[in-house]
Amino acid sequence: MWHPGVLVLLAVFATALLVCLGLIATQRWHGKLTLDHDLEGIQKIHRRPVPRIGGVALFIALLLGGGACWLTDNPRTNQILTVLACGIPAFLAGLIEDLTKKVGVRTRLYASFASAALAIWLLNASLTHLDTPGLNSLVALAPLSVLFTCFAVGGLTNAINIIDGINGLAAGSVVLILAGLGAMAWMHQDLLVLDLCLLGMAALSGFMLLNFPSGRIFLGDGGAYLSGFWLAECAVLLLARNPAVSTWAVLLACVYPVWETVFSMFRRQVISRASSGEPDQVHLHHVLLTWLRTHRIRGADTRPSWKSHGLVSMAIWIMVVACQIPALGLADNSALLACGVAAFAGIYCWIYQSLNSNADHETESINIAKI
């Protein structure tokens, strides 16, 4: 017989998939509200309107998963459902933006802070050690711990929304990072965090069958914020419940979306002198996609758009997987883990600069060939 936990995960996976199929099949009825009609926006790279409410499927799947845990007498059911309840402000802020296009970045950020504060209150999910000299004594103070935890959870929640620009990229990255955090939880026998990671992976995997690589449905802001909050709470709870786990191990596991956000803020505010809240199409996934499409001097790459999306997502997933390996293998060596975070930042910048330089060179060569 199948283990009840496996049946729960299969139910979550199937629910996410079936709800996504239902949303796609009925889009002619709700499409006026739910389709992403803006094909000309600065961050838009799709060619046809697509439902952007995949977050609804994720929420329903996770809610069913919590109910299934209750039916199977999982002793952690209340905590699982509490995490989902805490994520409602962030999820609703993103979903309302998907439906109305009238919820600003700052409002969504505040909603993610509210979700983080609820988790601190209801689950004691706060960071009280950072494995960094000088900072440990600061977060030992309750008010600073609360502020820093809200900032960290809100930042990671928004970071997943930032990388949600290529079919499968955000969902696949979260699945891989949850796998890394889940492995750490298993190593430390933390069944709550392991359950949360597995439920998140199951729900996102069901969604990904229709999102990657064809892009038949998008996460939307609601799905990105729900996924980001779920990931952030898995990370915070892992650290809060297991002092032996280095904060740097968790940061290294999550470093791709975190560094993408930090680098983007620096690029916009310092280099471009623009607001960090303004959208653009110069993130790593955009630059890599542009390079794939233009690296041939004799003309743009003619491969179908979904193939380019798939190649870009898989290339970045390799980077994400590469971070999970040392995060697991060096889970108690903060110094080496910090070096790993710094190494990722350096490699990211080198790749970004190289792609930009190659893109400029190709453009110049094409222009010369046209003369």
C-alpha positions in Angstrom: 0.0 0.0 0.0 1.0 3.6 -0.6 2.2 5.6 2.3 -0.5 8.3 3.3 2.0 11.0 2.9 2.7 10.0 -0.7 -1.0 10.0 -1.5 -1.3 13.5 0.0 1.5 14.7 -2.3 -0.1 13.1 -5.3 -3.4 14.7 -4.5 -1.7 18.1 -4.2 0.1 17.6 -7.5 -3.1 16.5 -9.3 -5.2 19.3 -7.8 -2.8 22.0 -9.0 -2.7 20.4 -12.5 -6.5 20.0 -12.8 -7.2 23.5 -11.5 -4.8 24.9 -14.0 -6.4 22.9 -16.8 -9.8 24.2 -15.7 -8.6 27.8 -15.7 -7.1 27.4 -19.2 -10.3 25.6 -20.5 -12.6 28.3 -19.2 -10.5 31.4 -20.0 -13.1 32.6 -22.5 -15.4 33.2 -19.6 -13.0 34.9 -17.2 -10.4 36.1 -19.6 -11.4 39.7 -19.5 -10.1 39.8 -15.9 -7.5 37.0 -15.8 -5.7 37.1 -19.2 -2.4 39.0 -19.5 -3.5 41.2 -22.4 -0.5 43.6 -22.1 1.8 42.2 -24.8 3.8 45.5 -25.2 4.8 46.1 -21.6 8.5 46.4 -20.9 8.7 43.0 -19.2 6.4 41.2 -21.6 7.9 38.7 -23.9 4.9 36.4 -24.7 3.0 36.7 -28.0 -0.6 35.9 -27.0 -2.8 36.6 -24.0 -2.3 34.0 -21.3 -4.1 33.4 -18.0 -2.0 34.8 -15.2 -3.8 33.3 -12.2 -1.8 30.2 -11.7 -1.6 31.3 -8.0 -5.2 30.3 -7.6 -4.3 26.7 -8.5 -1.4 26.7 -6.0 -3.5 28.1 -3.2 -6.3 25.5 -3.8 -3.7 22.7 -4.0 -2.0 23.7 -0.8 -5.3 24.1 1.0 -6.4 20.6 -0.1 -3.0 19.4 1.0 -3.6 20.8 4.5 -7.0 19.1 4.6 -5.5 15.8 3.4 -2.9 16.0 6.1 -5.7 16.4 8.6 -7.5 13.4 7.2 -4.3 11.3 7.5 -3.8 12.4 11.1 -0.6 14.3 10.4 0.3 15.9 13.7 1.7 18.9 11.9 -1.5 19.8 10.1 -2.3 22.9 12.2 1.1 24.4 11.5 0.9 23.6 7.8 -2.5 25.3 7.5 -1.2 28.2 9.7 1.6 28.9 7.2 -0.9 29.0 4.4 -3.2 31.3 6.4 -0.2 33.6 7.1 0.5 33.8 3.3 -3.0 35.1 2.5 -2.1 38.8 2.7 0.8 38.4 0.2 -1.2 36.1 -2.0 -4.3 38.4 -2.1 -2.2 41.5 -2.8 -0.7 39.7 -5.8 -3.9 38.2 -7.0 -5.7 41.6 -6.9 -2.9 43.1 -8.9 -3.4 40.2 -11.5 -7.1 41.1 -11.8 -7.0 44.9 -11.6 -3.5 46.0 -12.4 -3.9 48.6 -9.6 -1.9 47.3 -6.7 1.5 49.0 -6.5 4.8 47.3 -5.8 5.0 49.1 -2.4 1.6 47.8 -1.3 2.5 44.2 -2.3 5.7 44.6 -0.3 3.8 45.7 2.7 1.5 42.8 2.3 4.4 40.4 2.3 5.7 42.1 5.5 2.2 41.5 7.0 2.4 37.8 6.1 5.8 37.6 7.7 4.6 39.3 10.9 1.7 36.9 11.1 4.1 33.9 10.9 6.2 35.4 13.6 3.2 35.8 15.9 1.5 32.5 15.2 4.5 30.2 14.5 7.4 31.9 16.3 9.1 32.0 12.8 11.7 34.6 13.5 15.5 34.8 12.9 17.5 35.0 16.1 20.9 34.0 14.9 22.7 34.9 11.6 26.0 33.1 12.2 27.8 36.4 11.5 29.9 38.2 14.1 28.3 41.4 15.2 24.9 40.6 13.7 24.1 37.8 16.1 23.9 40.2 19.1 21.6 42.5 17.1 19.0 39.9 16.1 19.1 38.5 19.6 17.0 41.6 20.5 13.3 40.8 19.9 12.3 44.1 18.1 15.3 43.9 15.7 14.7 40.2 15.2 11.1 40.9 14.1 12.1 43.7 11.8 14.9 41.7 10.2 12.7 38.7 9.7 10.0 40.7 8.1 12.6 42.3 5.8 14.1 39.0 4.9 10.7 37.2 4.2 9.4 40.2 2.3 12.6 40.5 0.3 12.6 36.8 -0.7 8.9 36.9 -1.5 9.4 39.8 -3.9 12.5 38.2 -5.3 10.5 35.3 -6.7 8.2 37.8 -8.4 11.3 39.4 -10.0 12.6 36.2 -11.5 9.1 35.3 -12.8 9.7 36.4 -16.4 10.5 33.2 -18.4 8.3 30.1 -18.7 9.0 27.8 -15.7 11.9 29.8 -14.3 10.4 31.0 -11.0 8.4 27.8 -10.3 11.3 25.5 -11.2 13.8 27.6 -9.2 11.5 27.4 -6.1 11.0 23.7 -6.6 14.8 23.2 -6.6 15.4 25.4 -3.7 12.7 23.7 -1.7 14.3 20.4 -2.5 17.6 21.7 -1.0 15.9 23.1 2.1 13.9 19.9 2.4 17.1 17.8 2.3 18.5 20.0 5.1 15.3 19.5 7.1 15.5 15.7 6.6 19.1 15.7 7.7 18.1 17.5 10.9 14.8 15.4 11.3 12.6 18.5 11.1 9.4 16.9 9.7 7.4 20.1 9.7 9.8 21.9 7.3 10.1 18.7 5.3 6.3 18.5 4.9 6.1 22.2 3.9 8.9 21.7 1.3 7.3 18.6 -0.2 3.8 20.2 -0.4 5.2 23.3 -2.1 7.2 21.1 -4.6 4.1 19.0 -5.4 1.9 22.0 -6.0 4.4 23.8 -8.2 5.2 20.7 -10.1 1.5 20.3 -11.1 1.5 23.9 -12.2 4.7 23.5 -14.2 3.3 20.8 -16.4 1.3 23.6 -18.2 3.7 26.4 -17.6 7.0 24.9 -18.8 8.0 25.2 -21.5 4.8 26.2 -23.5 3.6 28.9 -21.1 -0.1 28.0 -21.2 -0.7 29.6 -17.8 1.4 32.0 -15.7 2.0 32.2 -11.9 1.0 35.8 -11.9 1.8 38.1 -9.0 -0.5 36.0 -6.8 1.3 32.8 -7.5 4.8 34.4 -7.4 4.1 36.0 -4.0 2.5 32.8 -2.6 5.5 30.7 -3.8 8.0 33.2 -2.5 6.3 33.4 0.9 6.1 29.6 1.2 9.8 29.4 0.3 10.8 32.1 2.7 8.9 30.6 5.6 10.5 27.2 4.9 13.8 28.9 5.2 13.0 30.9 8.3 11.4 27.9 10.1 14.4 25.7 9.2 16.7 28.2 10.9 14.4 29.0 13.8 13.8 25.4 14.7 17.4 24.1 14.0 20.1 26.3 15.4 22.7 23.9 14.1 21.8 24.9 10.5 24.0 27.7 9.3 22.2 30.8 8.0 24.8 30.9 5.2 23.7 27.4 4.1 20.1 28.6 3.7 21.3 31.8 2.0 23.4 29.9 -0.4 20.4 27.6 -1.2 18.3 30.7 -2.0 21.1 32.9 -3.4 19.9 33.1 -7.0 16.6 35.0 -6.4 18.2 37.0 -3.6 21.2 38.1 -5.6 19.1 38.8 -8.7 17.1 41.3 -6.6 20.2 42.9 -5.0 22.0 43.2 -8.3 18.9 44.6 -10.0 18.5 47.3 -7.3 22.1 48.3 -7.7 21.9 48.3 -11.5 18.7 50.4 -11.5 19.6 52.9 -8.7 23.3 53.3 -9.1 24.0 52.6 -12.7 20.8 53.6 -14.4 19.7 56.2 -11.8 16.2 54.8 -12.0 13.7 53.7 -9.3 14.2 50.2 -8.1 10.5 49.6 -8.4 10.4 50.3 -12.1 10.2 47.2 -14.3 12.8 46.6 -17.0 13.9 43.8 -19.3 17.5 43.5 -18.3 17.5 40.8 -15.7 19.8 37.8 -16.2 17.0 35.7 -17.8 16.1 38.5 -20.2 19.8 39.1 -21.2 20.3 35.3 -21.7 17.1 35.1 -23.8 18.2 38.1 -25.9 21.6 36.5 -26.4 20.0 33.2 -27.5 17.9 35.1 -30.1 20.6 37.3 -31.5 23.9 35.5 -31.2 23.8 34.5 -34.9 25.3 37.3 -37.0 23.2 36.4 -40.1 19.9 36.9 -38.3 17.9 36.3 -35.2 17.6 32.8 -33.9 14.5 31.2 -35.5 13.8 28.6 -32.9 10.3 28.7 -31.4 9.9 31.0 -28.5 9.0 28.1 -26.1 12.3 26.4 -26.9 14.3 29.6 -26.1 12.4 29.9 -22.8 13.1 26.3 -22.0 16.8 26.7 -22.6 17.1 29.8 -20.5 15.2 28.3 -17.6 17.3 25.1 -17.7 20.5 27.1 -17.9 19.6 29.0 -14.7 18.3 25.9 -13.0 21.8 24.4 -13.4 23.1 27.4 -11.4 20.4 26.9 -8.7 21.2 23.2 -8.4 24.9 24.0 -8.2 24.2 26.1 -5.1 22.3 23.3 -3.4 25.2 20.9 -3.4 27.6 23.0 -1.3 24.7 24.2 0.9 24.1 20.6 1.8 27.7 19.4 2.0 29.0 22.4 4.0 25.8 22.9 6.1 27.8 23.7 9.3 30.8 25.6 7.9 29.7 29.2 7.8 33.0 30.6 6.5 33.1 28.3 3.4 29.4 28.8 2.9 29.9 32.6 2.9 32.6 32.1 0.3 30.1 30.1 -1.8 27.7 33.0 -1.7 30.4 35.4 -2.7 31.5 33.1 -5.5 28.0 32.9 -6.9 27.7 36.7 -6.9 31.0 37.0 -8.7 30.1 34.3 -11.3 26.7 35.9 -11.8 28.3 39.3 -12.5 30.8 37.7 -14.9 28.1 35.9 -16.8 25.9 39.0 -16.9 28.7 41.2 -18.2 29.9 38.6 -20.7 26.4 38.2 -22.2 25.9 42.0 -22.4 29.3 42.4 -24.1 28.6 39.6 -26.6 25.1 41.0 -27.3 26.6 44.5 -28.0 29.2 42.9 -30.3 26.7 40.9 -32.2 24.4 43.9 -32.7 27.4 45.9 -34.0 28.4 43.1 -36.4 24.8 42.9 -37.7 24.6 46.6 -38.3 27.9 46.6 -40.2 26.7 43.7 -42.3 23.6 45.7 -43.3 25.7 48.6 -44.5 
